[in-house]
């Protein structure tokens, strides 16, 4: 990010360059170590985090093979792949897995909610097209729907605005509705997150010897993930 600021890059170019090499070497060592130590190499390499590790490491090495002023823009674009290093942080944050599970379990409710919002945007956009018309900038229904989405999300670019009293009244209702809509997905995910935490209170720590799943219901005799018979071994 700092390299993209010309003044800083000109002043600290060498520092950025050597710092990048040090970071890349550490990432390369970690990537190679994972390939050597994992049981299924191909599974790791083509997994989500395996691809992220690769994209985080490869840009600097590619700069040696893509040379010449005509390819400078290509090299700079490849260097942007370093941003994928941010994704590596999530694997070390335990709470991220809980949030991910909450989002997965809430996906149907969120989809229905978004679908409902989309329907509202279509109806309100069409209504505004009828009320305002082309003279107010609502040249067609897709443009009116775009305005409705911008208004519902409380973004409000201001590139299109109603000028009639009825149009402004409808817009006011859409704006107020937008404030309520913003809170709904947060409430859905929060409720699922709390429910998951409450459920885990009633889970034991019996470990499946086959798939290593850790959490099962207290009265479980079989692993809910792979179906293997559970034994009495638990994690410390």
N, C-alpha and C positions, 0 to 999 in steps of 0.2 A: 504493500500500500504506500509506503513512504517513497519507494522508487518511482511511483507514478507522479510524484510532485517534483517537477523539473529542478527547482531551486535546491531541494534537499539531495536529489540524485547527483547533481553536479558537485555539490560540496562533500558528500559522504559516499560517493560511488564505490570507492575501494572497500570501505567498511561494510557496505551492503553486500558487495560481491563476496568477500571472504566469509562474512557471517552466513551467507546463503550456502556456501560450500560446507561449512561446519555443520549446519542444520541438515543439509542433504546427506552428508556422510552418516550422521546418526540415524536418519530415517532409513537409509540403505541397509545399515547393519541390522536394524530392527526387522526390516522386510525379509532379508536373507535368513535371519535367525528364526523367524516364524515359518518360513518354507522348510527349513531343516528340521524343526522340532515337531510340527504338526503331523498327525497320523495320515491324513489324507491331503496331500499337497495340492492336487488339482481342485479339490473342494474349496480350500482356502483361497487359492489364486483367483478363482472365478466367483467367489462370494462377494457380497456388497463391500465389506471392509477390506477384502483383498484387493479389489479394484480401486478403492479409495487409497490404500497404501501405495499402489503402483502409480496412480495419477499424482500422488503427493511427491513422489520421488523422481519420476522420469524427466520432468521439464528441463532441468539443468544439464543433464546428459545429452538430451536431444540438441541442445544449442551447439554441441561440437560437430554434429552431422549436418546441421542446416546452417550454412554459412553464406555470406554475400549480402550486400546491401539490399538486393531485391527481395530477400526473404526475411528482412528485419521485422516486418509486421507479423509474419508467421511465428517467429521466435517469441516475440512479445506476447502473442496470443497464447502460445504454449506455456509460457511462464505463469500465466494466470491460473493454470491448473493447480498451482501451489495452494490456492484457496481451499482445496479439498482437505487440507490438513485439519481444518476446523472440524470436519466430520469425525476425525479420529478421537476427538475429545469425548464424544458422547459415550464411547464404549467404557470409559472409566467412571462414568457418573451413574450410580445405581438408580437414582430417582428417574433418570431418563427412560429406563425400561418400564417403570410403573406408569409413567405418562404415556409411553407408546402403547402399552396394553389398554390403558383407559381410552385412548383414541381409537384403537382397533375395535374395542367392545362398543364404542359409541357410534361407529361408522354408519350404521343404518339410520339411527335417529338424526345424525348430522346430515346425511344425504337427503332424508325426507324434509328436514328443515330448509336446506339449500334449494331443494326443488320447489318448496312452497314460496320461498323468497323470489325465485326466478319467475314463478307464475304471477306473483304480485307485481314484479317489475314489468312483465309483459302487459298486464291489465292496465296498470297506471300509466305506462308509456303510451299505450294505444289511446287511452282517455285524454292524455295531454296533447297528443297529435290532433285529436278531434277538436279539443277546446282551443288550442293555441294556433295551430296551423303553421304554414310555411313562413308567414311574415314575422313570427317570433323566433325563427331558427329551427323549429321542429319540422324539418323538411320531409321526413318520412318516418315510418314507425320504428325501424331499427335505431335511428338517431334518437328518437323519443325514448326508446327503451334504454339506450346508453345514458341519457340524462336521468332516467328514473333510477338506474343502478348507482350512478354517481351520487344522487340525492339520498337514496336509501342507506348507503354506506357512510353518509355524512362527510364525504370527501369535498363535494361542492367546488368543482373547478371554476364555475362561473362562465364557461364558454357559451352556454345556452341558459336562458332564464325566461320564465313566463312573464308576460306583461299584462295580461288581462286579470281582472279581479277574481274570476272563477278559477283561472289557472294558478294564481298565487295561493288561493285557498286550498286547492288540491295539493299543491306543493308543500304547504304547511303541514297537512296531515301526513304526507310521505316523510317529511323530515322528522316529525315526532315519532312516527312508526319506526324510523331508522334507529333512533336511540334505544328503543326497546329490543329491536332485532339484534343489535350488537351483543347484548348480554346473553342471548339464548345459547349459542354454542359453548360459551364459557361455563354456563350452568350445567349443560349436558355432560361435558367432560368432567367437571368438578364432582358431580353426583356419582359418576361411574368410578372416578378415582377414589372417592370416599368409600364406596361400596366394596371396591376391591381390597382396600386396606382392612375393612371390617371383616371380610371373608377370610383374609389371611390370618387373622387372630385365632380362628378356629382350625387352622391347618397345622399338622405336625411336621416334623422334619425328617420323616422316613425317606431314605435315598433309594431310588431304583438302581440296581446294579447294572442294568442293561443300558438305559438312556441317561442315567444320572439326574433324573428329575427329582427335585428336592422337596416340593410342597405337595402334600396329599391330605385329604380329609382324614379326620381322626379314625374313622371306622373303615378306611380303605384297605382292601386285601390285594388289590391289583393296581398297577401304575395307570393313571388316567391318560398318560401320554403314549405308552407302547403296549400296555396290557400285561406286562410281566408281573408275576407274583412278587409281592413285597416281602422283605424280611424285617427283622427288628433292628437292623443297624441304622443308626442315626448319626448325623453330623454333630461334632462338638460345638 
